């Protein structure tokens, strides 16, 4: 059977996202990020192209590593200004029927109790089409904005994350039984109180003693995404994630990360197929190779190298303003994104990046490669990445929005469908059902399924 390619669009509630400077392009609409019309237009385009979802990035903080201040980020709209991603989803869900929404929310700066309600609310409002990209944060400016102190260490953030997930599973999976809500008008009973259970959690980092505020949503737990590829991030993903997002500049860097993730899932007692792994990519497609290459050259003329280095400094925690343009980049361990530092230094021993090359590379699409060409050439490349790295699909960033997505939908998707490697219709059901072809809820051996303790009680009662 031909392996199917999965596609997410990659965007953020900001200007330019991964392509600093291209907001100046006359056809770019990312400057309309603060209007609902922009987002509903993008959602309709993606659904027309049968995309699995729109993956919405987010940061709670500013890119102030480059030059030791936020000036470059502000000049170049380097993910600032940035608005809340959650508020976009209901409008886009109303404008579509099938498209999924993966929302990035940082667990480090919000108590689990109100966040559990927010995600349940979105799952209700989308009819079960929401996912959560679980991140622990990497910008020290975010910690200072929330608490006035520096962020905790990289590994400690993942320790906190593990306990956070325990609380979330207890709230989403264990608090309300599936038949607690009856809406019985005649009897005057909306919810059976005996079927709603208080969550008790007294841990190292969190304490909860309350019932979950929301009745069970279509998926209970949203589809769980994760985007860390450090050793701690891989262990976290192997335990909790259903979908994993990786940003790697080459197949050489990507393939061992994919293998590590699948190996980690098996070590947790989960089949490797339990993880759908997406890698960052930017596709610039034209009707011919020459048309695509001309488009790419036009786009590159708008790139802001300062904006690209501001992004890269924020991701890696390295102030590239202190380097000469032709200085090589060396590995530095810090509390930023470990996988980003490794990808540019130690992960590929045959590749030594200079700061100049990094600015050129990051100008379009951030940490991911750019594929340019006709539908046939691009389809060949995507299939080769799947075959050579065992990745399941791609988070496709834009150069110019929504033009990049429209070109993919109009030119590339039909070619992938012609080859039998991309769906021609959506599967029915929730996002989890569409992605995995099984039920709407977490299933064993995923650890979240074990928190539905009332199911075990029902089974034990039947056996008795």
N, C-alpha and C positions, 0 to 999 in steps of 0.2 A: 504494500500500500504506500502511495506517495505521501511523504511527510508534509503536513500542512504548515504553512507559515502564519504566525500570529502577528498582528500589527496594532500597535497603539500610537496615537498621536501624542506628542510631548509638548506641553505648553505651560505657561505660568501666568498668574494674574498680575502681569507687569508688562513693561515695554521691552521688546527685543529678545528677551529670555536668553537663549544660548548664542545669539549672533549679534554681538555689540556693534552698534553703529548702523545696522540695517534698518532701524526705525526711520532713517532719513530717506529710504527708497520711496519713490513716488507711489508705488503700488502696495506698500506695506501698511497694514491696518492695526499693528500691535499698539499704536498710540491710542486706539479706541478700547483698550483693555478695561476701562472703567465704565463701559456701557454694556447692557445686556444684549443689545442687537449684535455686537461683535461675537459674543459667545454662542448665541443661538445660531448665528450663521455658520460658525465653525462646526458646531455639533451636527447641523443638517448635512454639511459637506461630508463629514466623516461617516455618518450613517449611510449616506448614499454609496459610499465606498466600502461598506460592510466592515469598517474598522471594529476591532474588539472593544476598544475603549479610548477615552481621552485621559491620559495620565497627567495630572496637574501637579507640578512641582511647587515648592514653597520654601521660604526661609523666614525665620523670625529673627531678624538682625540685619546688619549691613556689611558690605564688603569694604572693610577699613584696614585690611592688612597692607595693601599696596600703598607705599609712601607713608604708612602709619596714620592715615586719615581716610575719610569717606569722600574726599573731593573728586577723585577720578571716577568713582562709582556714580556720584551725583551728576557729573558732567556728561557721562555716557549712558545714563539710565541703566546702569549695571544692576539689574534686579532691584532697583529702587527708583521711583515709588513702586510699592507692591501691596496688593490688597488681599483680603482673606479668600482662599480658594473655596471654602465650603459654601459660601453664599451664592456662588455661580450655579451650583448643581441643580437646584429645583427648576430654574428657568430652562436649562438645557434639557432636563428630563421631560419637561412639558413639551418641548419642541421635537422630541424624538421618541422612539418606541423601544429600541434595542440597545443603543450605545451604552457602554459601561463607563463609569467615572471612578478613576483611581485618584484619591485625594491625599496629598502629603500633609501630615500633621505631626508636629514634634511632641513626643511624649514627655520631654524633659521639663516643660514649662507649664503644664496644665494638670490639675488633679484628675485622676481617672473617672471619678464619679460623674461630673458634668460632661466630660468628653464622651462617655459611654452613651449618654442620652442624645448628644448631638449626632453621633453616627447612627444610632437607632432611628432617629427622626429622619435622617437622609435616606436610610434604607427603606423606610415606609414611603416617603415621598417619591422615590424613584421606582417603586415596585420591585425592590431587590436588585438594583443595578449599581450599587456603590461598593467601592473597595477602599481600603485604608493603606497608604504607604507609610509604614512604621519607620520613623527616623528618630534618632536621639539628639540630633543637632550637631553642628560643627563650627558655628560662628561664635567666637567669644563675645562679640557685640550683642548677640541675642541674650546670653546669660546676664550681661551687664544691664540690658534693657529691662529684664524681668525682675532681677534681684539686686542689681548693683554690684555683683561679685563676679569673679571669673567662673567659667564653666568647670564642671567636674572633669576628671580625666576621662580619656577615651574609653578605657576598659570598664571603669566604674559606671559610665553611662549605660553600657550594655547590661551590667548587673542590675541596675535600676530598671532597665527595660524588661528584663525577664520577670521581675516582680510585678511590674505594671501590667504585663500580659496576664498574669494569674488573676489579678483583680478584674480585668476586662472580661475574661472567660467566665468568672463567677457571676458578673453582672449580666452579660449577654446570654449565657447558656444556662446558668443555674438558678436564677432568681424566679422566673416565671415558667410555670409548666405550660405545655403547648395548648392545653384546653382550659386555661385559667379564665380567659375572657369568653363569656357566653352571650352577652348582649340580650339577655332574656327580659323583654319588655313586660311580659305578663307577670313574671315573678318579681320584677323590680330588682334584678341582680345583673349588674354589668360584669363584675369579676368575682370569682370564688376566692375569698380571702385565704382559705386553706391551701390554695394552689400557688400562692405567691410567697416566696421564701426570702427571709432577710439574709443578706450577704455579710458574713463575718470574716474580716481579714485583719490580722494584727502582725504586720511584717516589719522588716528593717526600715523600709522607706515609706510604706503606706499603711494607713489604717482606715477601714471602712466598716460601718455597722448600719446597714440600710438596705431597703429593697431597691431594685433597679426601677427607675421612674417610667420607663417605656414598656408597653406590652410587646410581646415578641414580634419582631419585624420579619419580613419574608425570608431573610437569610440568617437572622439572629446576629451572628458575627459577620461583619462585612468580609468580602474577599480580602485576604491579608497579603499585602505587598511588602517588600523590604528591599532596601537599596544599599546595604553595606557589603563591601567585599573584602574588608580586612579579616584577619583570622577570627576575631570576635564577632564581626558581622556575619561571616559565613556560618559560625556556630549558631548564632541567633536565627538566621534564616532557615537553617536545617531543622531547627526546633519549631519555628512558628510560621514561616512564610508558605504561601501557596504560589505566589508569583514573585520573582526576584528581578530587579533592574540593575544592570551592570553598565558602567561606562568604561570602555577600553579602547585605546587608540589603534589596536591591531589585533589580528587573529592570534598572534604569538602571546599577547597578554591575556586575551579573552579565554582561549581554550582551557588552560589549566584552572582558571577560576570556575568555569562551568563544571569541570571534572571535580573540583573540590566541593562545590555545592551539592552535586549529586552523591558524592561519597559521604558527605555529612548527613544528608537525608537518610541514606541507608543505615548509617551508624545510629540514627535515632529510631530505627525500626520502621521508617517510612520508605515506600518504593520511590526510586529516583523520578518516576513519572509524576509523583505528587508535586513536583516543582515545575512551573513554567518559567523559563528564564528568557528575559528580554535584554537585548543590548542596545545601547544608544547608537543611532545612525542618522545622518542627514542625507537625503536623496534629492538630487537636482536632476529632473528628467525632462527631456524634450522629445519631440517627434523623431528627431535624428540625433546622432552623437554631436554633430556640429551645432545644432540648435541648443542642446543642453550645455555644451562647453561655452558658447557665447553668453548664455544666461549666467553661468557660473562666473565668468570674467566680469560681467556687469555687476553681479552681487559683490564680488570681492572689492570692487572700487569704492564701496561704501563701508567697508570694515573699519572699526576703530581698534587699533592695536593696543592703545592704552586701556580701553574697555576690556579687551580680551585678557590682558595681564592683570587687571583688577579682579576679574573672575577667577583666573588661575591662582592668584595669590590667596584669595578667600578659600578656595577649595583645598589648597595644599598647606596653608598656613605659612608660606614662604613669601617674603616681601621681595618680589622681583625688581622693584625699583632700586634695590641695593646692588643689583648685578649689572654688568655691561651686557649689551645686546648679544655679544658673541661668547659670553661665558657659558660653560656647560652647567647643567642642573645636577646637583648631587643630592643623595638621599639625606633627609633630615627627619628624625622621628619627633612628632609633636602631637597635639591633640586635635588636629584638623582631620581631614578624610585620609586615613592611612592608605587606602587603595589608590587614591589619586596620586599621592606622592610616589608610591611603588610603581604605578603604571608609567610614570615619566622618568624613573631612575633605574630601579633594580629589576623590574619584571621582564624586561627585554635586554639581555646583555649585549645584543648587537646594535642597540640604538642609544645614542647619546644625544640628548636634546640641548640645544642652546636656547637662550631666552628669546632670541629673534625668531627661531623656528617655532617656539611655543606660541608666540604672539600670532604668527601666521596661521598655525594649525587651529588655534582656538577662536579665530575670528568668525568662523561659521560652524555652528554645531557643537561648540564647547569641546568636551573630552572625547567625542566620538568621531569616527572617520566620515568623510564625505564621498558619496558615490555619485558620479556624473555620467550621464549618457542617455541613450535611447531606452525605451522600455525593455528591449531585448537585452541590452548590455546590463542594465540595472538588475533585471530579474536574474540573469546569470550570476551576478555578484552576490545577490542576497541568497540564492540557493547555495552558492559556494560557502558562504559564511555559515549557513546552517549545517552543511555537510562536514565542514572542516573543524567546527568548534562545538557541535552538539547543542547550539543555542536553539531555542524554540521560536523566537521571533524578535521584533525590533520595536523600540520606542523611537519614533521618527520625529526628530526636531525639524524646525522650519528655518529657512533663510529669510524668506519674505512670507508673511501670513496675510490672508489665507492662501495665497498663490501656491506656495509649496504643497500644501495639502490638496488643493484642487488639481494640480498637475499629477500628483500621485493617484488620486481617485480616477481621473479621466484617462490617464495614459498607462500607468504602471499596473494598477489593479486588474484591468482587463487582460493584460499579458500574463499575470500570475494566475488568473482564473483559467485562461486558455491552456496553461500548462498543468492545471489540476492541482496546484499547490496553495490555492486560497479559496475560501468559501464563496459560494454564489448566493447563499441565503443564510440568514441568522438562524441558529437553533432557538427553540422556544425556551422560556423560563427566565430565571434570575441570572445575574452575571456568573455566579458559580456554576450553574447548570450549563450555561453557554460555553464556558471555558473548559469544563471538565467532563461534561456529559453524564453527570450524576446528580444526586439530590441537591436541594438548595442549602443544606446546612453542612457544617464541618462534620467530617466522618472519621472514625478511627482508621488508622492509628494517629491522626492529628491530635495533639494533646488537648485542644479546646473541646473536643467531643466528650472527654471524660468528665467535664464539669456539669453535664446534664445528669446530676445525681438522682433526680426524681424519676428518670427513665429506669434506672437500676432498681429503684424502690418499687416501681410498677411491676417490673419483671419478677422481682422477689415475691411480691404479693400474689402474682399469678401462680408461681411455683408452689407457694404455701397452700 
